[in-house]
Amino acid sequence: QVQLVESGGGLVQAGGSLRLSCAASGRTFSISTMGWFRQTPGKEREFVARIRWSSDNTDYADSVKGRFTISRDNAKNTVYLQMNSLKPEDTAVYYCNLAIYNKASPYWGQGTQVTVSS
């Protein structure tokens, strides 16, 4: 059983910044990756960023490269998504994701709304 608690969403003007947090608890041993996805109404959930737990290597969607940074605090079992230079097209519900080694189904957070006004 894994629980993901997200925070940091909100309303911000274009060009502003937000920092999302996702704290994992429960049976979180053998974490493969943690990351972020986002979804808007009528669209598929899309990949935003991920970090590999073993290596700390990161990966980003092309649309957010250079603007978003994913990081982790291993002691707190927490990942962060620093979002800078936000654009209206970044508006979405952002979901935290956690994958366990040798498990087919990942865990998901409840989602946190990010709204960027023009």
HELIX and SHEET records of a PDB file:
HELIX    1   1 ASN A   74  LYS A   76  5                                   3    
HELIX    2   2 PRO A   88  ASP A   90  5                                   3    
SHEET    1   A 4 VAL A   2  SER A   7  0                                        
SHEET    2   A 4 LEU A  18  GLY A  26 -1                                        
SHEET    3   A 4 THR A  78  MET A  83 -1                                        
SHEET    4   A 4 PHE A  68  ASP A  73 -1                                        
SHEET    1   B 6 GLY A  10  GLN A  13  0                                        
SHEET    2   B 6 THR A 112  SER A 117  1                                        
SHEET    3   B 6 ALA A  92  ILE A 100 -1                                        
SHEET    4   B 6 ILE A  31  GLN A  39 -1                                        
SHEET    5   B 6 GLU A  46  ARG A  52 -1                                        
SHEET    6   B 6 THR A  58  TYR A  60 -1                                        
SHEET    1   C 4 GLY A  10  GLN A  13  0                                        
SHEET    2   C 4 THR A 112  SER A 117  1                                        
SHEET    3   C 4 ALA A  92  ILE A 100 -1                                        
SHEET    4   C 4 TYR A 107  TRP A 108 -1                                        
END                                                                             
